[in-house]
Amino acid sequence: MAVILFGVFIALLLLGVPVAFAICSAAATTMFAGFGDAKMMIVVQRMFASCDSFSLIAVPFFIFAGDLLNQCIGSSFGLRD
């Protein structure tokens, strides 16, 4: 499987595809070639299920709340002094 992964990655880089798209395409091609169609759906479902945790959701909302506080009230300037 590693031969397929690196082969597709190198081929896409030689064709001039950007690195991010080459990595994603090589990984998807390897998953499809190695797992087949049915097991690939299980992999995708587990990937999305792992993102459904409160601690992972809390981090972006905490950053958003801090930015919102800074934009509306401007209270972060007093915290730095």
C-alpha positions, 0 to 999 in steps of 0.5 A, spaced: 500 500 500 505 504 501 507 503 494 501 506 491 501 512 496 507 514 494 507 512 487 500 516 486 503 522 490 509 523 486 506 522 480 501 528 482 507 532 484 510 531 477 504 533 473 504 540 477 498 538 482 499 543 488 501 539 494 495 539 499 491 536 493 496 531 491 496 528 499 489 528 499 488 525 492 494 520 494 490 518 500 483 517 497 486 513 492 490 508 497 484 508 501 479 506 495 485 501 493 486 498 499 479 497 503 474 497 497 468 501 496 464 498 503 469 499 508 471 506 505 464 508 507 466 505 514 472 509 515 469 516 513 463 515 518 468 513 523 472 520 521 466 524 522 464 521 528 471 522 532 470 529 530 463 529 534 466 530 541 464 536 546 472 538 547 473 539 540 467 543 539 469 547 545 476 550 542 473 554 536 467 556 540 472 559 545 476 562 540 470 565 537 468 568 544 474 571 545 474 574 538 467 577 539 469 580 546 475 583 543 471 586 537 465 588 541 468 591 547 475 591 546 476 589 553 483 585 551 487 591 551 486 592 558 488 584 559 495 586 556 497 591 560 
